[in-house]
Amino acid sequence: METFKFEELRIWHTAMDFGELIFDVSCRFPIDEKYNLISQIRRAADSIALNIAEGSTGQSTKEFRKFIGYSLRSLAEVVTCLHKAKRRKYLPESEFSSFYTQSYTLMNSMGAFRATLKTKKATEKRDTNSRDTPTS
């Protein structure tokens, strides 16, 4: 069976798993947060993997890097929602710390992946330029 490009990415799998964990923990938030914090944290968590997938189908490395940037912003939004949940006493410190560590690890992985795209773009540009240059 063939797969989509993003399905081969470790960061996509990690983001998918992270999104499910966020969904599960948000089920324990008070019902009066349904249209506020619950909705916000779930949408932001899902957006991480969604943007990785969407960016991978783009036409350029530059566009893919842009979508990884959107994923990083969504992750920052999740972390802020986790802080809100901790302050409102929906999350104990130990759970917050676990999610925070996972968030930080995912952020570093996405940042490293994004850096490889920058390197790949530079390499592609050099290769293209060398093909355009006549040889003696």
N, C-alpha and C positions, 0 to 999 in steps of 0.2 A: 504494500500500500504506500502510495506517495504521501508526503507530508508537506505542509506549508513551511516556508523558511523559518518563521518564528518558532515553530514547534521544536526546532533543533537547538534553540537558545536556552541555556541554563537560567539566564535572568528571567526569561518568560515563565519557566516552570516555577521558579522561586516566587515570582510575583503572583502567579496563580494560587500557589499554596498560601502565601501571605494573605491574599484577599479572602480566602476561605476562613482563615483563622480570625481575621477581623470581623467577618460576618458572624461567626459563632460567638465571639465575645460581645458583639453589639446586641445580640439577642437578650443579653442580661441587663441591658440598660433600661431604665424606667420607660414605660409606655408613653409618657408625656414628652419623651425625646424622639418619638417616632419620625416626626417631620423636621426635626432639627439635627441633633448630633448623630443619631442612628443613620439617617438618610445621608448626611454629609460624609461620614467616615466610610460608609459602604461604597458610595459613588467614587470617592477619592481612591479607595483601595482597589476597586475594580478598574479604575482608569489607568493604573500603573501597567497592568498586563495588556489592557486594550491599546494603549499608545505604543507599546513595544510591538505588538502585532501589526498595527496600522502603519507604523514607520517602516517596518521590514518589507512592506509591499510597495514602497515608494520607488520612484524612478532614479533616485540619486542617494549617494552616501550622505550628502549635506542634509537632505530631507530626513533621512533616518536619524541622524544626530539630533535634529530639531525635535523629533518625536521622543527620543530618549530624554531630552530636556523636559518635555512635558511630563513624562513619567516621573522624573526626579521631583518636579514641582508637586505632582499628586502625592508622592511619598512624603514630602514636607508637610502637606496638608493633613495626611493621616497622622503624622507625628504630633501635629498641633492638636488634632482631635483627641489623641490619646492623652495629651496633657490636660485638656479640658475634662476628659472622663476621670482622670486621676483627681483633679481638683474638686470635682463634684462627687467624689467618693464612689464612683461606679467601678473603679479598678483599684485593687490593692497595689501597693508599691511593688511587690514581687512580680505581679503580672505586667505592670507598666514597664518594669525594667527588662523583662523578657521581650516584650514587643519593641521596646526601644533598641535593644541590642540587635534584634532581627532587622529592624528598619535601617540601622546604621550599616549592617553588613550588606543589605540589599543596595543601599545607596552607593557604597564603595564598589560593589560589583557592577552596577549600572554605569558609574563614573569611569571605571576601568574599561568597560566595553565601549563606551562612547569615545574614549581616548584611542582605542584601537581603530575605530572608524575614522578618526582624524588622520591617523597614521596611514590607513588604507587609502584614504583620499589623496594624500600627498604622494604615495607610491604610485597610484593610478595616474596621477597628473604627470609624474616624472616619466612613466612608461609611455604615456601618450606623446609627450614632448619628444622623447628619444625616437619614437617611430616617425614623427613628422620631420625630424632633422635628417637631411640626406647624408649618407656615409660616403667617404672617399674611396 
